[in-house]
Amino acid sequence: MHNWHLHWLRATGNLDAQQAGIQAAIAQAHTLLSTQLPPPPLDILIQPARPGTIPEIGIGGRAWHARLVSLTINPANPNTAATIANGTLTREMLHEAHHTLRMAGPGYGRTFGEALVSEGLAWHLAHTLSQMPPAPWEGAIDRPTILQQHDRLPPMAATGYDHARWFFGTADIPRWFGYTLGCAMVQTWRDTAGPLSAERWITVPATEIIAAARATGLLPPDRADIAPA
């Protein structure tokens, strides 16, 4: 893990009791990613806090750019210890690492469709490498619920969409809708794409996955709104 540099932030407390387990989980992510492609150089900021974490697992992650990831870990959450020990933190780190790789290539994307694809690709790669059970947000809703939202979906090329509303959920949009939709879109692509190289996991154009999802009816018919990849 020579090129992943861990930075322990202490202004909000410390993670001394969890540090060894966190280091081991991140090192495992580096090892698993190395089986497919060279892990990119990363600075990883690790801070103890509650805001920004998912209650069900006690952690949260964010890729800021192609060389920077932050992990927020809530040591007071009763689920956090298991998250660190059972592979969940490893899976989350793989997810963020995929984001950095895509940011260094075609980019995370500015449009609704590109964000769906980037999130779906990251979750699929993390799940495949970690062999962990799917995260709750990978299948939070079923296909009929997705289809019910067809008339309300922003265009795939929309740049002014409300990311929090569509990905985290609000009163009228189910929680984790965007993450589940993105995972389902990538699954339709995987079902027809054949064997995938590590590079394809990173560089596949969003338009290709959007087209695969349209072909199965997962997305509404083309409205000439797909942004260039």
Residue pairs with C-beta under 8 A, 6 or more apart in sequence:
1 26
1 27
1 30
1 31
3 39
3 40
3 41
3 42
4 26
4 30
4 39
4 41
4 42
4 44
5 41
5 42
5 43
5 44
6 23
6 26
6 44
6 46
7 43
7 44
7 45
7 46
8 14
8 15
8 19
8 46
9 45
9 46
9 47
9 48
11 47
12 47
12 48
12 49
13 48
13 49
13 75
14 48
15 22
15 46
15 48
15 73
15 75
17 75
18 73
18 75
18 80
18 81
18 84
21 81
21 84
21 85
22 46
22 71
22 73
22 84
22 89
25 84
25 85
25 87
25 89
25 90
25 93
26 44
26 89
26 90
26 93
28 87
28 90
29 90
29 91
29 93
29 94
29 97
29 130
30 39
32 90
32 94
32 129
32 130
33 39
33 94
33 97
33 129
35 129
36 129
36 198
36 201
37 101
37 198
37 199
37 202
39 97
40 66
40 67
40 97
40 100
40 101
40 104
41 67
42 67
42 68
42 69
42 97
42 100
43 67
43 68
43 69
44 69
44 70
44 71
44 93
45 68
45 69
45 70
45 71
46 70
46 71
46 73
47 70
47 71
47 72
47 73
48 72
48 73
48 74
48 75
49 72
49 73
49 74
50 74
50 76
50 77
51 72
52 60
52 62
52 72
53 59
53 60
53 72
53 73
53 74
53 77
54 60
55 77
55 79
56 79
56 136
57 77
57 79
57 80
57 83
57 88
57 92
58 73
58 74
58 75
58 77
58 78
58 79
58 80
58 83
59 71
59 72
59 73
59 74
59 80
59 83
59 88
59 89
59 92
60 71
60 72
61 69
61 70
61 71
61 72
61 92
61 93
61 95
61 96
62 69
62 70
62 96
63 69
63 96
63 97
63 99
63 100
63 103
63 108
64 70
65 100
65 103
66 100
66 101
66 103
66 104
67 100
68 100
69 93
69 96
69 97
69 99
69 100
71 89
71 92
71 93
71 96
73 80
73 84
74 80
82 88
83 89
86 132
87 130
87 132
88 132
88 135
90 130
90 132
91 126
91 127
91 130
91 132
91 135
92 126
94 122
94 125
94 126
94 129
94 130
95 122
95 123
95 125
95 126
96 122
98 121
98 122
98 125
98 126
98 201
98 202
99 108
99 118
99 122
101 202
102 108
102 118
102 121
102 122
102 202
102 203
105 202
105 203
106 202
106 203
106 205
106 206
106 229
107 114
108 114
108 115
108 118
109 115
109 117
109 118
109 206
110 159
110 227
111 156
111 157
111 158
111 159
111 161
111 206
111 227
112 153
112 154
112 155
112 156
112 157
112 158
112 159
112 161
112 166
113 155
113 156
113 157
113 206
113 210
113 226
113 227
114 206
114 227
114 229
115 163
115 167
115 178
115 182
116 156
116 178
116 181
116 182
116 185
116 210
117 182
117 185
117 186
117 204
117 206
117 209
117 210
118 182
118 206
119 167
119 178
119 179
119 182
119 183
120 179
120 181
120 182
120 183
120 184
120 185
120 186
120 187
120 209
121 182
121 186
121 201
121 202
121 204
121 209
123 135
123 137
123 138
123 179
123 182
123 183
123 186
124 183
124 186
124 187
124 190
124 201
125 201
126 132
127 134
127 135
127 138
134 183
136 176
137 176
137 179
137 180
138 179
138 180
138 183
139 180
139 183
140 174
140 175
140 176
140 177
140 179
140 180
141 174
141 176
141 177
141 180
143 184
143 218
145 174
146 177
146 180
146 181
146 184
146 218
147 217
147 218
149 173
149 177
150 219
150 220
151 220
153 219
153 220
154 161
154 166
155 223
155 225
156 210
156 219
156 225
156 226
156 227
157 225
157 226
157 227
158 225
163 178
164 170
165 173
166 173
166 177
166 178
167 176
167 177
167 178
167 179
168 175
168 176
168 178
169 175
169 176
169 177
181 218
184 213
184 218
185 209
185 210
185 212
185 213
185 218
185 219
186 209
188 209
188 212
188 213
188 215
188 216
188 218
189 204
189 208
189 209
189 212
189 213
190 196
191 212
192 212
193 200
193 212
205 229
206 227
206 229
207 226
207 227
207 228
207 229
208 229
210 219
210 226
211 226
213 219
214 220
214 221
214 222
